[in-house]
Structures are given as structure tokens and as C-alpha cells.
Amino acid sequence: MTQWWSLSVMKAVLCVGCTEVDYVTTVENVDFQSDRSRTQNGILQRSGRSSNVSTALRLLGANVELFGVLSRNPTYRMILDDLEQRGIDIGHCTFTDESPPFSTIVQERWTRRCTVFYCDKPFPYVTAEDFRKLDLDQYGWVNFEARSPRETCDMIRLILDHNNGREEEDRIVVSLQIYNAFETVVDLIGMCDYVFVTKYIAETRGWMSPLEVCEGVHQLLRMPRDIRIRRPCVIVPWSSLGAGCMTTEGQYFELPAHKTKKIIDRVGDSDCFTAGFIYAAFVRQRRLADAVYFANAVASFKLAHVGFDCLGHLPIDTVKLPVKMKVGSEASSDEEDDDQQNSCRKHLLRPFEFQEAGKDSAVTVEPEPEGGPLPAEPAPAS
């Protein structure tokens, strides 16, 4: 199976954000009191949240465009070369002579715990004026980083104006990754279709579970749910405990973590989760809970491998909700809602393993029901 095996013929996914550089080094034990330590190895790689999401989406088989500011500094030519080799469109990016943001990631050999030293230097960011030059008819989904709130707000407004009056299938879906500075981007939440909130952000706000995060985010929206206004679906990855999500109507689901036999590389797993969700919801048209379950599988599969190239060998068609957790049409009663929620919670810590890392790795799943695979599900509500 090649990395191009499932090339999507759908509209492209546009990832708006920064591209950075990481130097990842592995040590036996992190000891910051020591004057000198010996490293096992080290690699220089392209990174950045939108950059990583673009890479993962492309490997899964989606058409992807990266929209951001790139450095033309010859020292970092490897960024442009890597984007070109992976087939990620950068035709609308702007360029600068400045060096990109840089991080040093120290990873312990046995625990795989990562310590990140981030150089938070000023670096240009794309503007709404740059965004206005894009032909939005070319995109079906736009994913934003929670960065530069004013410019991001103006860009989302341009998408909402584009969507106004269009049929549901012709509208652009908007998603937002919130990974820091929650207070500065809280006003953007109500403008989006999907919002990803990290566990780190949740804990800084005193939210101690995915359910608390989903309820807390919806409480921040100014209008009550019974007033039919735009509300986002909230997705909360929660590390080894899986992930939670809540629909626009307030249905809550918890999906199980997919256990790997051995964690090899933690760098970029959250971005793989985001990419996995977008791929499942947009390209494969899976419903919310099913897409989150798939995102868990993608993130866990990445943990068992170094880098992102392993995603080109992920057996996508075998990753589906077990029969007992299958989410069908929208629930028609509170009792059905409770049954679905309890079913998801029941499987929250269900053992789920991948085979050892390798080209022939496959996801371990429950067998399909008699009579063949379940029929395809309708598109998720935005």
C-alpha cells in the first residue's frame, strides 16, 4: 500500500497556520542538573500544527493545501523540499527571509516523555487580506490554529459570507484547534463547526474530564441551546483515556483509547488525531462519534512508529466503531440518547491493541456482524 493509495477526488482541505522546525533528540534520562548528557540520536524535521496536520491528511489520502508564511532562508530549504515531495500544495503561501520558529524536543528513551524547549520568536502570520485572494470554491474544509485571533476571526467571517445562502453540501466546514491562550480565542468558538480542545487547556481551566470540557465550552456560548443558532461540535482528546465529544444538540460520547503495545514516538500525535478526525468526517463522511473513534486509532497508530510515514500503511477500512457502539441516525428520544452515551462509556477502557510496528501492521478490531459490513453512514451534521 502506497501513501497515495486513497487519493481523494473531493475538494481540498485547507490548513491555515505556521510551519516550524523541530530538533528531536533522544536521551537515556533527562537530567537538567548535569553539566553534560549523552544523546542516543537526533533528527531535524518540519513541524508546526498546521504543517503536521497537512502531512497526516496527505498520507491518509486527502487533497491538502497549506496556507501560511514560509521561510525562503536557504538553511531551511528542507521545509519546502519536504512539502513538495509529499504533494502538499503551498501555491498560495507567502514568503519571508526570516527564520521559522524553532523547538528542541528532548525525549526520554524508555518513558518517551517529551520536554519541549520552544523558541517563541516573532514570525509573520498570514492575514485576512492574503486569505481573501483564495478561491474558496476549491475547499470543502478549512482548519485553523488558535493563533492571531483578529486575523483568524476575519478569515472565518470570509468563509461564513461564502457559505451564506449555499446548500449544505456546498458549504465549507470550519474547524479550530485550541492548544493555548484559550481566553484570547474564546470568541471564535461560536463561529466554527468543530472545535478541538486539548487536555492541557482543559486542566488550566479546571476542567477535569472531557465531559466537563464539552459542557464548559457550550456554557461559554451566549445563547442557550434551545435557541437555534450556530453551535460547534466539541472534540476533546484525553490522552490514554480516549476522547470525548459533544454534538451541537448536546449529545455526549466518550470513545475508547486504542492501546499500543509500545509507545515509540509521541511527537505530533495530537496533530494526527486532528487529521484523523478531519479525514474521517470529511473524506469518509463518518458521523461525529465514529470520526472521533477513527481519530483515536490514527493517533495511537502513530505512537507506535517514528515519524508520520506510518500513516500511509494504516488499514483505514478496518477502523470502525464496534457494533455495540455504532452510532446510527440522530436519536429520537432521551432514552436512546442515554443508551448511546452509556454504550460509549462502557467501552472507554476496553483493551485495543495494534500489532508491532511495521509495514504489515493492522488494527485489531471486533468482527463484522453477520451479513457483511454495516452500510455507509450519512454525512455528519456541521
N, C-alpha and C positions, 0 to 999 in steps of 0.2 A: 504493500500500500504506500503510495507516494503522498507527499504533503499537498499535492494538487488534486487528490482523488475526488474531492467533493466540491469542486469549484462552483460557487453559487452563481446563477444567472440572474439573481434578483438585483434590486437596486443596492448600491453600496452602503456600507456602514461608515460614517464619518466620525473619527475620533479627534476631538479638539483638546489640545493640551501641549505639554512640554516633552521634549526629548532630552534625556540626560545621559551621563556616563557613570558606570559603577566599576570600581575595582574591588573584586570579591576575593578575599584571601581566607584560607582555612588554617586554623591553628589547633594544637592539641588541647590546650586550655587557655582561656582568656585570663591574663594576669596583668592588670594595669599598674600594679605596684612594681613590677620587674622593669629593669632598665633595658632589657633585651629579650626578645622572644623569637623562636624559630617557626616559620610558617611551613605548611605542607605544600601548598601550591597557591597560585593566584591567576585570575583571568580579568581582562578588561572587556567590558561588554556594554552595548547600548541598553539604556533603561529609560525610566520615566513612565508614569502610569499610563498615559495615552499611548505611548510608544509600545509598552508591553501588551496592552490590550489589543493593539493593532496586530502585533506579531502572533498572539494566540488565536485571534479570529482568522487570520490568514491561514494558519496551519490547520485550523478546523475546517476551512473550506469556504470562507466568506469573502466577498469582494470588499476591500477595505481601503479607505483613504485616510491619511494622517494629515491633520491641519494644525500647523504650529510654526514656531520660529526655529530654524535650523542654523547651525554654525557652519560657515564656509572656511573656518580655520583649518589649514592643512593637517594639523595634528589630529583632528577628529574626523578625518575623511572616512574612517571606518564606519561612522554612523550612516553616512549616505550610501556607502557601498553595501552595507547590510540591509538597509531598507530596499535598495534596488534589487538585490539578489533574492529577497523574499517576495517581491512582487507587490510591495505596499506603495500605493500611489502617493506621491508627495508633490504633485504638479502645482498645487495651489499654496504651498508653504512659502513663507517669506524667509529671507536670509540675513544674517548679521556676521560681522567679523569677530564678535565676542566669543569667548569660550563657553561651552554649555555648563550648566550646574553639574557638580561632581560629588559622588559619595564614595566613601570607603566602607565596605561591609566586612566585618570580621566574624567568621563563622566557626563555632567550635566543632571539632571533628566528630565527636561522639554524640553530643546532645543536639547538634545542629542549631543551637541557639545563635541568633544573629545580633551583633551590636553594630549599629549604623552610625557613621560619622558623616553628617550631611553638610555640605558647603552651601549655605543658603544665600548665595550671592545674587545681586540683582541681575535679571536677564529679561530681555524683551519678551512680550507676550502678544499673541495675535489680538487684533482689535475687531470691533463690530464693523468698521469700515472695510477691513480685509474680508470679513465674513460676507458682507453684502455683495461682493463680487462673485460669489459662488452661485452656480445654477442648482438651486435646491431641488429641482425635479429629478436630479441624479441620485438622491439619497432617500433611503427608507428609514434610517435610524441615525440619530446623532447622539454621541456620548460625550459629556463634558466632565472635566475635572472641576472640583470645587476650588477654583483659583480665579483671581481677578474678578470679584463679584460684579462690578459695574459693567465690564465688557461682556461677561458671560450673560448677564441679565439682558443686555441689548441684543446679543446673538439669539437668545431663546425667544425674545419678542419677535425677531425677524422670522423665526420658524413658525410661531403661533400665527403671525399675519399670513404666512404662506399657507398654513393649514385651514385658515378661515374659509368656510363655505365649501370645502372639498369633501368628497366621500371618504368614509372611514379608511378604506384600503389605499387611498392616495395621500393620506396624511403622514407626516414624518413623526416618528416616535422619538421622544426626548428622554434621556436618562442622565443622571447626575451622580458622580462618585464623591462622597463626603468623607474625607480622611483626616482633616484637621480644620481648625478655625471655624467651628460649627456656627458660632454666633454671627459671623460675617456673611454666611451664605444661607441662613435660615429663610430669608425672604424668597429664595429661588425655588424652594421645595414645592410650593403650590403651583409652579409653572411647568412642572415636569410630569412625565408619565410614570417613570420609575426612579426611585432614589435608593442608592446603596449607602448604608451607614456602617462604618467599621466598629469592631468591638472596642477599639481604643477610644473612639469618640463617645461610645455609649458609657464606658466606665468613667470618663471625665465628667459626664453629666449626671452620674449617679444611677444610670440605668443598668440593672444587674442581670438582665435576661433579654433575649430577642423580643419577647412579648412586651416588656416594658419599653423597649426602644420603639416598636411599632405604635404602641398606644401613645407614647410621649411625643412622637413626631406628629401624629394626627391631632393631638391636643394643641399643638402649636399653630395649626391652621385656624384661621379666624372664624370660619363658618362651621356650624355643626354639620354632621354627615347627612342629616335628613334634608338639608338644603342642597339641591343637586347642582354642585359646582365642581370644577375640575379638582380632583384629588389624586395624588400619586399612589402607586403601589410601593410599599416599603420593603426592602430586602436587607436582611441583617446576617451576614456570615459570622458564625460564632466559633471559630477555630475547630477544635476536635469534637465539639458537641453538635456540629452540623450548622444549620442555618434556620432562621425564621423569616416569615414573610406575611404581609397583610394586603389584601385586595382593597380596591377603592371602596367597596361596600363594607369593609370591616371584618371579612373572614380572615382568620389567622391560621397559619400552618407552621409546623416545625418539621423539618426534614432531616434525616439522619446523616451523620458524618460517614464518609466512606473510608474505612480504615486501611492504611497501607501497612505492609509487613515491615518496611523500614523506610524512615524518612532520610532522603539523601540531600535534598536541596530545598530550602524554604524560600529562597529569593524569588519574588514575583508570584507567589501562589494566590494572593488576593486579586491580582490583576487577571490571572487565569480564571478565577471564579467569575469576575465580571464578564470576561469574554465568553465563558461558557454559557452564562445566562443569556447574553445578547444573541449568541448563535442559536440556542435552543428556542428562544421566544420569537426571534425574527426569521431566521432561515428555516428552522424546522417547525415553526408555528405551534409550539407547545404552550400549554397553559401555565399560569404562574407557578404553582407548586411543582409541576413536572419540570419546568425550566430551572428552578432552584435546585431540585434534586440532581439534575444534569450538571449544574454548575459545581455542586459539591464533588461530583465524580471527576470533573476536569481538574479542579484544584488538587484533589488527592492524588490523581494520576501524575500530575506534575511534581508533587512532593517526592515521589519515588524515583525521580530522574533528575539529572543535572541539565539545566537549561530548559528551553521551550520546545526543542525539536521533537521531543517525545510525543507531543500532541498530534503530530502527523500520523501516528500509529495507534491512536486511541480508537477502539472499536465502537464508534458512535451509536450505531443502530442497536447495540445490546444494552445501552444505558437508558433504562426507562423505569418509571415507578413500578414497584411490585404491585401485583393485582390488588392486594388488600389496601394499598394506599392510593390507588388510581383515582384521579380527580376528574369527574365527568362534567356534565353541564352544570350551570350555576344552581346551587341548592335552592329548593323551593320552600323550605321551611327551616325554622330554627333547629328542629331535631336533626335534620340532615346536616346542617352546619356543624352541630356538635359531634355527629358521627365522624365527619371528615376530620375535624380537629383532633379528636381522640385517636383516630387511626394513625394520623401523622405522629402524635406524641408517643404512641405505643412503640413505634419503630425508631424513635430518636436515637437510641444507643444500640440498635441492632448491629451485630458484627457484620462487617462488609469489607472484603479484602480484595486486593489486586494480586496478580502473580508477580514474581520477581521482575525487576526492571529488565526490559529487553524488547527487541523488535516484535516478538510474538506475544507480548503481554496482552492480557484480556481481562475485562471486568467480570467479576463474579456476580451473577445476578440470579434471581429466582426464576424458575422455568416459566415459559409462557403458558397460558391457560389452554385447555383442550380446544381444538378447533382453529388453532393458529393464533397469530399476534392480534392484539387489540386494534381496532380501527383508529385511523388518524384522528386527532382531536382538533376541534375548531380553534381558530386563531385566538390568542389571549386578548382580553379587553385592555385597551390602553387607558 
